[in-house]
Amino acid sequence: MLVERTNAGLPRARQDGKVLGRPKVTTDDSAMQIRSKLAHGVSVSQTARDHGVSRATVIRIRDSMAA
């Protein structure tokens, strides 16, 4: 019954404009800056330190650039 009520409430929450899911770590502007640094040869580790995010986040942004 709990699952049914949860599933019934999700569409209503979306309709009310609620943002569901995990929040993004970086903004679109920050992601563009990260891509630019990587394109200019800055290392993944240095870019992560500069932006205060993990290396995995920088790698994910880098790999989405190719897709």
C-alpha positions in Angstrom: 0.0 0.0 0.0 2.9 2.3 0.7 4.4 1.8 -2.8 1.0 2.4 -4.4 0.6 5.7 -2.5 4.1 6.8 -3.4 3.6 6.0 -7.1 0.3 7.9 -7.1 2.0 10.9 -5.6 5.0 11.2 -8.0 3.0 12.4 -11.0 1.2 14.9 -8.8 4.6 16.2 -7.5 5.9 16.6 -11.0 2.8 18.4 -12.0 3.3 20.8 -9.1 6.8 21.6 -10.4 8.8 19.6 -7.9 12.3 18.6 -9.1 12.8 14.9 -8.4 16.1 13.0 -8.1 19.6 13.8 -6.9 20.8 17.4 -7.3 23.5 18.2 -9.8 27.0 18.8 -8.6 27.9 21.3 -11.2 26.0 24.0 -13.1 26.0 24.1 -16.9 28.4 27.0 -16.8 30.8 25.2 -14.6 30.6 22.1 -16.8 31.5 24.3 -19.8 34.5 25.7 -17.9 35.7 22.2 -17.0 35.4 21.1 -20.7 37.4 24.1 -21.8 40.2 23.4 -19.3 40.4 19.8 -20.4 40.5 20.8 -24.0 43.4 23.1 -23.2 45.4 20.3 -21.7 44.8 20.8 -17.9 44.8 17.6 -16.1 41.7 15.9 -14.7 43.1 16.1 -11.1 44.0 19.8 -11.4 40.6 20.6 -12.9 38.8 18.8 -10.1 40.8 20.7 -7.4 40.1 24.0 -9.1 36.3 23.4 -9.2 36.0 21.6 -5.9 34.6 18.5 -7.3 35.8 14.9 -7.5 37.9 13.5 -10.3 35.0 11.1 -11.1 32.7 14.2 -11.7 35.3 15.7 -14.1 35.7 12.4 -15.9 31.9 12.1 -16.3 31.8 15.6 -17.8 34.7 14.8 -20.0 33.1 11.6 -21.3 29.8 13.3 -21.9 31.7 15.8 -24.1 32.5 12.9 -26.6 28.9 11.6 -26.6 
